[in-house]
């Protein structure tokens, strides 16, 4: 996940939502019924801010752990 978050920061992206909790705004939530969910997906793909916020706030949570994730990055001779 840390690599994905790093990659997300390397490309052009929208600004993240102001708060983590903003990702739960009603306009971003899907209806409880899953009927026609494929049509909804095509019509209402994720908002750019919401999409980037997933990575932005995931990175914030990972950073808050205090763990040095650099030690887990694959290097020469290491395979995961």
C-alpha positions as CSV (number, residue, x, y, z in Angstrom):
1,X,0.0,0.0,0.0
2,X,2.8,2.4,0.8
3,X,4.2,1.9,-2.8
4,X,0.8,2.6,-4.3
5,X,0.5,5.8,-2.2
6,X,3.9,6.8,-3.3
7,X,3.0,6.2,-6.9
8,X,-0.2,8.2,-6.5
9,X,1.8,11.2,-5.4
10,X,4.1,11.0,-8.5
11,X,1.2,11.6,-11.0
12,X,-1.0,14.6,-11.5
13,X,-4.0,14.3,-9.2
14,X,-6.8,16.3,-7.7
15,X,-6.5,17.8,-4.2
16,X,-7.7,15.5,-1.4
17,X,-10.9,16.2,0.4
18,X,-10.4,18.5,3.4
19,X,-11.2,15.8,5.9
20,X,-11.1,12.0,6.1
21,X,-14.7,12.0,7.1
22,X,-15.7,13.9,3.9
23,X,-15.3,10.6,2.1
24,X,-18.5,9.5,3.8
25,X,-20.6,12.3,2.5
26,X,-23.9,11.1,1.2
27,X,-23.1,12.1,-2.4
28,X,-20.2,9.6,-2.4
29,X,-22.1,6.7,-0.9
30,X,-23.8,4.0,-3.1
31,X,-27.4,3.1,-2.6
32,X,-28.1,0.0,-0.5
33,X,-29.6,-1.8,-3.4
34,X,-27.1,-3.4,-5.7
35,X,-29.5,-3.5,-8.6
36,X,-28.1,-1.8,-11.7
37,X,-24.8,-1.3,-10.0
38,X,-22.9,-1.8,-13.2
39,X,-24.8,1.1,-14.8
40,X,-24.2,3.3,-11.7
41,X,-20.5,2.5,-12.0
42,X,-20.4,3.7,-15.6
43,X,-22.5,6.8,-14.9
44,X,-21.0,7.9,-11.6
45,X,-17.3,6.9,-11.5
46,X,-15.5,8.1,-8.4
47,X,-15.0,11.8,-8.1
48,X,-11.4,12.8,-8.6
49,X,-11.1,14.2,-5.1
50,X,-12.6,11.1,-3.6
51,X,-10.4,8.8,-5.6
52,X,-7.1,10.6,-4.6
53,X,-8.3,11.0,-1.0
54,X,-8.3,7.3,-0.6
55,X,-4.6,7.2,-1.2
56,X,-3.9,10.5,0.6
57,X,-5.6,9.4,3.8
58,X,-4.3,5.8,3.6
59,X,-0.8,7.3,3.5
60,X,-1.6,9.5,6.5
61,X,-2.7,6.5,8.5
62,X,0.5,4.6,7.5
63,X,2.6,7.5,8.5
64,X,0.9,7.9,11.8
65,X,2.0,4.4,12.8
66,X,5.6,5.6,13.1
67,X,6.8,2.5,11.3
68,X,9.8,3.0,8.9
69,X,8.3,1.3,5.8
70,X,11.5,1.9,3.9
71,X,12.8,-1.3,5.5
72,X,10.1,-3.3,3.7
73,X,10.7,-2.0,0.2
74,X,12.0,-4.6,-2.1
75,X,15.7,-4.2,-3.1
76,X,18.3,-6.1,-5.0
77,X,18.2,-9.8,-4.0
78,X,14.9,-9.4,-2.0
79,X,11.8,-11.1,-3.3
80,X,8.3,-10.9,-1.8
